[in-house]
Amino acid sequence: MSTDNIILEHLRAIRASLDNLTQDMLEVKGRLGTLEQQYANLSTRLDRIDLRVSRIEKRLNLVEA
């Protein structure tokens, strides 16, 4: 095998590894985006629940207004 062929084989292996890493990164970014959306939705829901509980506490005179 000539030196040129060995270099080409190594470059092909590096490219294949890079392609795999790129695909993995895209998948990770997609999952992270989903987690961020879920966190934002949960945060919004918790904020609304907190407001509702505060109103209930005030109506029942459990806290000072």
C-alpha atoms as an extended CHARMM CRD file, in Angstrom:
* protein
*
        65  EXT
         1         1  MET       CA              0.0000000000        0.0000000000        0.0000000000  PROA      1               0.0000000000
         2         2  SER       CA              1.3980000000        3.3650000000       -0.9320000000  PROA      2               0.0000000000
         3         3  THR       CA              1.6560000000        6.3020000000        1.4210000000  PROA      3               0.0000000000
         4         4  ASP       CA             -1.0760000000        8.1650000000       -0.4770000000  PROA      4               0.0000000000
         5         5  ASN       CA             -3.5200000000        5.2910000000        0.0190000000  PROA      5               0.0000000000
         6         6  ILE       CA             -2.7420000000        5.0850000000        3.7310000000  PROA      6               0.0000000000
         7         7  ILE       CA             -3.3440000000        8.8180000000        4.1220000000  PROA      7               0.0000000000
         8         8  LEU       CA             -6.6200000000        8.5840000000        2.1820000000  PROA      8               0.0000000000
         9         9  GLU       CA             -7.7870000000        5.6810000000        4.3480000000  PROA      9               0.0000000000
        10        10  HSD       CA             -7.0410000000        7.6570000000        7.4960000000  PROA      10              0.0000000000
        11        11  LEU       CA             -8.8150000000       10.7240000000        6.1220000000  PROA      11              0.0000000000
        12        12  ARG       CA            -11.8630000000        8.6170000000        5.2450000000  PROA      12              0.0000000000
        13        13  ALA       CA            -11.9050000000        7.1680000000        8.7600000000  PROA      13              0.0000000000
        14        14  ILE       CA            -11.6390000000       10.6540000000       10.2600000000  PROA      14              0.0000000000
        15        15  ARG       CA            -14.4640000000       11.9020000000        8.0270000000  PROA      15              0.0000000000
        16        16  ALA       CA            -16.6700000000        8.9540000000        9.0080000000  PROA      16              0.0000000000
        17        17  SER       CA            -16.0140000000        9.6360000000       12.6850000000  PROA      17              0.0000000000
        18        18  LEU       CA            -16.7610000000       13.3220000000       12.1920000000  PROA      18              0.0000000000
        19        19  ASP       CA            -20.0210000000       12.4860000000       10.4010000000  PROA      19              0.0000000000
        20        20  ASN       CA            -21.0490000000       10.2660000000       13.3140000000  PROA      20              0.0000000000
        21        21  LEU       CA            -20.2140000000       13.0030000000       15.8020000000  PROA      21              0.0000000000
        22        22  THR       CA            -22.1780000000       15.5280000000       13.7710000000  PROA      22              0.0000000000
        23        23  GLN       CA            -25.2440000000       13.2870000000       13.7810000000  PROA      23              0.0000000000
        24        24  ASP       CA            -24.8790000000       12.6870000000       17.5180000000  PROA      24              0.0000000000
        25        25  MET       CA            -24.5920000000       16.4400000000       18.1330000000  PROA      25              0.0000000000
        26        26  LEU       CA            -27.7520000000       17.1270000000       16.1310000000  PROA      26              0.0000000000
        27        27  GLU       CA            -29.5930000000       14.5410000000       18.2010000000  PROA      27              0.0000000000
        28        28  VAL       CA            -28.2810000000       15.9980000000       21.4620000000  PROA      28              0.0000000000
        29        29  LYS       CA            -29.2820000000       19.5240000000       20.4010000000  PROA      29              0.0000000000
        30        30  GLY       CA            -32.7670000000       18.3040000000       19.5280000000  PROA      30              0.0000000000
        31        31  ARG       CA            -33.1670000000       16.5900000000       22.8760000000  PROA      31              0.0000000000
        32        32  LEU       CA            -31.8430000000       19.6360000000       24.7120000000  PROA      32              0.0000000000
        33        33  GLY       CA            -34.3250000000       21.8440000000       22.8980000000  PROA      33              0.0000000000
        34        34  THR       CA            -37.1360000000       19.5300000000       23.9640000000  PROA      34              0.0000000000
        35        35  LEU       CA            -35.9500000000       19.6120000000       27.5790000000  PROA      35              0.0000000000
        36        36  GLU       CA            -35.7810000000       23.4160000000       27.5110000000  PROA      36              0.0000000000
        37        37  GLN       CA            -39.3550000000       23.6040000000       26.2280000000  PROA      37              0.0000000000
        38        38  GLN       CA            -40.5730000000       21.1740000000       28.8780000000  PROA      38              0.0000000000
        39        39  TYR       CA            -38.7860000000       23.1440000000       31.5960000000  PROA      39              0.0000000000
        40        40  ALA       CA            -40.3250000000       26.3950000000       30.3770000000  PROA      40              0.0000000000
        41        41  ASN       CA            -43.7980000000       24.8220000000       30.3500000000  PROA      41              0.0000000000
        42        42  LEU       CA            -43.3540000000       23.4240000000       33.8550000000  PROA      42              0.0000000000
        43        43  SER       CA            -42.0320000000       26.7360000000       35.1180000000  PROA      43              0.0000000000
        44        44  THR       CA            -45.0630000000       28.5510000000       33.7100000000  PROA      44              0.0000000000
        45        45  ARG       CA            -47.4380000000       26.0340000000       35.2660000000  PROA      45              0.0000000000
        46        46  LEU       CA            -45.7270000000       26.3010000000       38.6430000000  PROA      46              0.0000000000
        47        47  ASP       CA            -45.9620000000       30.0930000000       38.5020000000  PROA      47              0.0000000000
        48        48  ARG       CA            -49.7080000000       29.8710000000       37.8400000000  PROA      48              0.0000000000
        49        49  ILE       CA            -50.1820000000       27.3670000000       40.6620000000  PROA      49              0.0000000000
        50        50  ASP       CA            -48.2590000000       29.6520000000       43.0130000000  PROA      50              0.0000000000
        51        51  LEU       CA            -50.5490000000       32.5610000000       42.1170000000  PROA      51              0.0000000000
        52        52  ARG       CA            -53.6350000000       30.4420000000       42.6660000000  PROA      52              0.0000000000
        53        53  VAL       CA            -52.4030000000       29.2040000000       46.0430000000  PROA      53              0.0000000000
        54        54  SER       CA            -51.6200000000       32.7840000000       47.0600000000  PROA      54              0.0000000000
        55        55  ARG       CA            -55.1590000000       33.8760000000       46.1770000000  PROA      55              0.0000000000
        56        56  ILE       CA            -56.6320000000       30.9470000000       48.1020000000  PROA      56              0.0000000000
        57        57  GLU       CA            -54.5090000000       31.7690000000       51.1560000000  PROA      57              0.0000000000
        58        58  LYS       CA            -55.6730000000       35.3820000000       51.0490000000  PROA      58              0.0000000000
        59        59  ARG       CA            -59.3550000000       34.4110000000       50.7220000000  PROA      59              0.0000000000
        60        60  LEU       CA            -59.0780000000       32.0570000000       53.6870000000  PROA      60              0.0000000000
        61        61  ASN       CA            -57.1730000000       34.6680000000       55.6750000000  PROA      61              0.0000000000
        62        62  LEU       CA            -54.2460000000       32.3130000000       56.0910000000  PROA      62              0.0000000000
        63        63  VAL       CA            -51.8090000000       35.1230000000       55.2900000000  PROA      63              0.0000000000
        64        64  GLU       CA            -51.9010000000       38.8720000000       55.6010000000  PROA      64              0.0000000000
        65        65  ALA       CA            -53.1400000000       40.6080000000       52.4650000000  PROA      65              0.0000000000
